[in-house]
Amino acid sequence: MRMKNEKIGTLNPGAAKLLRKQKGKCGICGDYFFPTDRTEVDHIKPIKLGGKTMESNRQLVHHHCHINKTKEDLKEINKAMREKGETT
């Protein structure tokens, strides 16, 4: 579920629930969020790699951490597609 960048002080209820569940820490780097941090909700296992749109597959992350993870996820997705004979 791709969500727009949000600041900690203005989180929607779903993102706020993840923040509480993660005890205020980014699901990728483990650093605490600050009120001014840009955040996004990330699928831990990407949908295109078989991940589900459910709470157990979602994490709240820093925007910059999400950018880096997405780059790695895209590499895996492209590799999987090549192995299946599909193109991007």
N, C-alpha and C positions, 0 to 999 in steps of 0.2 A: 504494500500500500504506500504509494508515494504521496507524501504530504509536503505542503509548502514549508519553507523554513519558518520556524517559530522561535520566539525567545521564551526562556523559561517562565517568565512572568505572565505569559499569555497563552499557555498551552491549552489545547482542547482537552476534554475529559479523558479520551483514550491515551493521549500522550502523557497526561498527568498521572494516570494509573501506572504506566510503564515507569515513570520517574520514581514513584513510590516503591514499586516492585524492585527496581534496580538500586534502591537506596541512594539516589542522587548521583549515580555514576553512569558514564557512557558505557554502552554495551560492547564497544570495540576497544577503546584504549584504557578504560577503567578509571579515568580521571573524573573528579567531581565536576558537575555542571555549575557554571556561574550564571547569575540572572541575565547577563547580557549575551550569553552563548547562543548561537544559532543552532537549532536542533532539527532532526528529521527522524521519522520512524522508518526503520529498515526491516526488510525481510531477512532473517538470519540465513535461511536457505532460499535463494531466489526462486520465484515462481517458475521461471523457465528451466530450472533444474529440479523441479518436482516439489518445491516448497509450497506450503499451504497458506492461505490467508486466514490465519487464526492467531490468537494471542500468544500461544507458545512459540510461534515463529516470528515474533515481532520484538524489536528492541529500539529503545530511544538512543540516538547517537549524535555526536557532534557533526555539524555539517561537513567539516573538513575530513573527519574520519569516514563519513559516508561516501565522499567523493573517491577516496582511496580504495575503499572496499568495493565500490561499484566498478572501478577499473579492473580489479582482480576478478570479480564476478563475471564481467563481460568476457575476459579471457577464457574462463571455464565454460561459459555458455557457447562461445565460438568453437572451442575445442569439441564440445559435445555435439554440436551441430555438424561439424566436419566429419566426425566419426559416424554420424547417422547419414551422411551424404547430403545434408541440407546446406543451404547458403543463408547468409545473413541479409 
